[in-house]
């Protein structure tokens, strides 16, 4: 199993990126949310990865945050949901937003996503509700792009607050990722929210 890859970003061809590590260039499929958080071409990057082996292909999926990888793995366990749909879901919703959607039984929010019908949305809510506890437990620590550990609750609370203020999930996640990359001294979500609002003002 390939759990993480640290290397240099050498190409972006959504939804796929090219990451070079130790002379090997990996083709990695990523959700759009991760794509927005990536550095410039030529910069170093750490991705949390999930490796899928099929009869006709070997596929590598990458995520900027560990909690997104854990959510991806939970999603592909749902009957009728494969890696492609799981990637699409995490492209349209942050993991925390998806968890909130499941808890609130918001079928319409899921059916607004391409490829997700009413039956699939209902199945997602039923099956994922029991897996959210596992997701939260596995995501107590998130490894940033620079390999630094930060409590996921800080990131989650800040993203939720920004989304509630009207910012798009992708914009909130990207801003928070940039702040955490430069500031290693942040220890609470209130400071992170304040800096994010100042950055987006």
C-alpha positions in Angstrom: 0.0 0.0 0.0 1.2 3.5 -0.9 0.1 5.7 2.0 1.9 8.9 1.3 4.1 10.4 -1.4 6.4 13.4 -1.0 7.8 14.8 -4.1 7.9 17.7 -6.6 4.8 18.7 -8.5 5.6 18.5 -12.2 2.2 18.7 -13.9 -1.5 19.4 -13.5 -4.0 17.9 -15.8 -7.3 17.9 -13.8 -8.4 15.6 -12.3 -4.8 14.2 -12.5 -1.5 15.5 -11.4 2.1 14.4 -11.9 4.3 14.1 -8.8 7.9 13.2 -9.1 9.6 11.3 -6.2 13.0 9.7 -6.2 13.1 9.6 -10.0 9.6 8.2 -10.5 6.7 10.3 -11.7 3.4 9.2 -10.3 0.1 9.9 -12.0 -2.3 10.7 -9.2 -6.0 11.5 -9.4 -7.2 14.2 -7.0 -10.5 15.9 -6.1 -10.9 19.5 -7.2 -10.6 20.6 -3.5 -7.1 19.2 -3.4 -6.3 20.7 -6.7 -7.1 24.2 -5.4 -4.7 23.6 -2.5 -1.7 22.5 -4.5 1.5 24.7 -4.7 3.0 26.0 -8.0 4.6 23.6 -10.4 8.2 22.8 -9.3 7.3 23.0 -5.6 7.5 20.2 -3.1 4.3 18.5 -2.0 3.1 15.7 0.4 0.0 13.9 -0.6 -2.0 11.2 1.4 -2.7 8.5 -1.1 -4.9 5.5 -1.7 -3.8 2.8 -4.1 -6.4 0.8 -6.1 -5.5 -2.3 -8.0 -7.9 -3.5 -10.7 -7.6 -6.2 -13.4 -7.1 -3.5 -16.1 -5.4 -0.7 -14.1 -3.5 0.4 -11.1 -4.8 3.7 -9.9 -3.5 6.2 -7.3 -5.7 8.7 -5.6 -4.2 11.7 -3.7 -5.5 14.1 -1.0 -4.0 17.2 0.5 -5.5 16.4 3.9 -5.6 13.0 5.7 -9.2 13.4 6.7 -10.2 13.6 3.0 -8.4 10.3 2.3 -10.2 8.7 5.3 -13.6 10.0 4.0 -12.7 8.7 0.5 -12.1 5.2 1.9 -15.4 5.3 3.8 -17.2 6.4 0.6 -16.0 3.6 -1.6 -17.3 1.1 0.9 -20.8 2.2 0.2 -22.7 -0.1 -2.1 -22.7 1.4 -5.6 -20.1 4.1 -4.9 -16.8 3.6 -6.7 -13.6 5.7 -6.6 -14.8 7.9 -9.5 -18.0 8.9 -7.7 -16.2 9.3 -4.3 -13.7 11.7 -6.0 -16.6 13.6 -7.5 -18.3 14.0 -4.1 -15.1 15.2 -2.5 -14.7 17.6 -5.4 -18.0 19.2 -4.8 -18.0 19.1 -1.0 -15.4 19.3 1.7 -15.3 16.3 3.9 -16.7 18.3 6.8 -19.5 19.7 4.7 -20.4 16.2 3.4 -20.5 14.9 7.0 -22.9 17.7 7.9 -25.0 16.9 4.9 -25.3 13.2 6.0 -26.1 14.1 9.6 -28.8 16.5 8.5 -30.3 14.0 6.0 -30.0 16.5 3.2 -30.8 14.4 0.2 -31.3 17.4 -2.1 -27.7 18.6 -1.5 -26.4 15.3 -2.7 -28.6 15.0 -5.7 -27.4 18.4 -6.9 -24.0 16.8 -7.6 -23.4 15.2 -11.0 -24.0 11.5 -11.1 -25.8 11.2 -7.8 -29.5 10.2 -8.1 -32.0 10.1 -5.3 -31.5 6.4 -4.5 -27.8 6.8 -4.4 -28.1 9.9 -2.1 -30.4 8.1 0.3 -28.0 5.1 0.4 -25.1 7.4 1.1 -26.9 9.0 4.0 -27.9 5.7 5.5 -24.6 3.9 5.1 -22.3 6.9 5.8 -24.1 7.9 9.0 -22.6 4.9 10.8 -19.2 5.5 9.4 -18.8 9.2 10.5 -17.7 8.2 13.9 -14.9 6.1 12.4 -14.0 9.0 10.1 -13.8 11.5 13.0 -11.7 9.1 15.1 -9.2 8.5 12.3 -8.8 12.2 11.5 -7.7 13.5 14.9 -4.4 14.6 13.3 -3.9 16.0 9.9 -0.6 16.1 8.2 0.0 19.3 6.3 1.8 19.7 2.9 5.0 20.4 4.8 4.7 17.3 7.0 3.6 19.3 10.1 0.9 17.9 12.3 -2.1 20.0 13.3 -5.3 19.2 15.1 -8.0 18.5 12.5 -10.6 20.1 14.8 -9.0 23.5 14.3 -9.2 23.2 10.5 -12.7 21.7 10.6 -14.1 24.4 12.9 -12.5 27.2 10.9 -13.8 25.8 7.6 -17.3 25.4 9.0 -17.3 28.9 10.3 -16.2 30.4 7.0 -18.8 28.4 5.1 -21.5 29.6 7.5 -20.5 33.1 6.7 -21.1 32.6 3.0 -17.7 31.6 1.7 -17.4 28.7 -0.8 -16.0 25.5 0.7 -13.1 25.5 -1.8 -12.2 29.1 -1.0 -12.3 28.4 2.7 -10.2 25.3 2.5 -7.6 26.9 0.2 -7.3 30.0 2.4 -6.9 28.0 5.6 -4.3 25.7 4.0 -2.2 28.7 2.9 -2.3 30.2 6.4 -1.4 26.9 8.1 1.5 26.4 5.7 3.1 29.7 6.8 2.0 29.8 10.5 3.1 27.0 12.7 2.1 28.8 15.9 -1.7 28.7 15.5 -3.3 26.7 18.3 -7.0 27.6 18.1 -9.7 28.0 15.5 -10.6 31.5 16.5 -7.2 32.9 15.5 -7.3 30.8 12.3 -10.7 32.2 11.4 -9.6 35.8 12.1 -6.6 35.4 9.8 -8.6 33.8 7.1 -11.2 36.6 7.2 -8.4 39.2 7.0 -6.8 37.3 4.1 -10.1 37.2 2.1 -11.1 40.8 2.9 
